[in-house]
Amino acid sequence: MRTLLIGGGHSAYFAANAIREIDPNGKLIIIEFTSERVDVLSKMFPFAELIQLEIDEVEEYIKGNGSILDAVITATESDSLNLRYCKVAKENAIPLTISVINNPLNTEILLNEGITYIINPYNLIPRELSEIFDAGTNVLYKFQGTEISMASIKISDEQFLLQLRREMAQSRDLSAIFVSKSGEITSSVEEVGLGGRAYIIGSEKTVEKVLRIARR
């Protein structure tokens, strides 16, 4: 793949490393606005092509190279710039437009503009805290571009355990692994006991149904 990554801050750093791991033979191009960051990034990512451009020059670069780009990832420190560049990428028929947002409150704005994928790194905070504080239920992940969800549920009473066993037997789109209080892992709902935790994955509709049962 030929991927254009715009930005040179913390988000872009992690994005570049991830792209390298996912697509080691692909072409990665990074655009940054300052010579200082370009110098630093060129040493950190020798496998990438580093380009320094002014903020207003990036759009022309996207337009001029749109036919050979497979993805544009915007990871600048400004959500307005991220949106601006993603819109140009969409207008030039680049298959993937991805934005790493800085402010979660801007998520709906980018979604309404039709950006293909939005990465919100702050989603991790409530999930991690829920696990640390051993919350009763917690949606761990909603998979991008699908209707699949993953949730963590504490098995705190016998009635819920019976209902979970019934749901697992009846639903074709629900899978789970179970972790006991002592840390033992099993894939059998018949072997799990009270105080353990179920990590379930399935269609968003089915997972939400199980969550509603657990929250009663």
Buried (B, 14 or more C-beta within 10 A) or exposed (E): BBBBBBBBBEBBBBBBEEBBEEBEEBBBBBBBBEEEBBEBBBEBBEEBEBBBBEEEEBBEBBEEBBEEBBBBBBBBEEBEBBBBBBBBBBEBEBEBBBBBBBEBEBBEBBEEBEBBBBBBEEBEEEBEEBEEEEBBBBBBBBEEEEEBBBBBBBBBEEEBBEBBEEBBEEBEEBEBBBBBEEEEEBEEBEEBEEEBBBBBBBBBEBBBBBBEBBEE
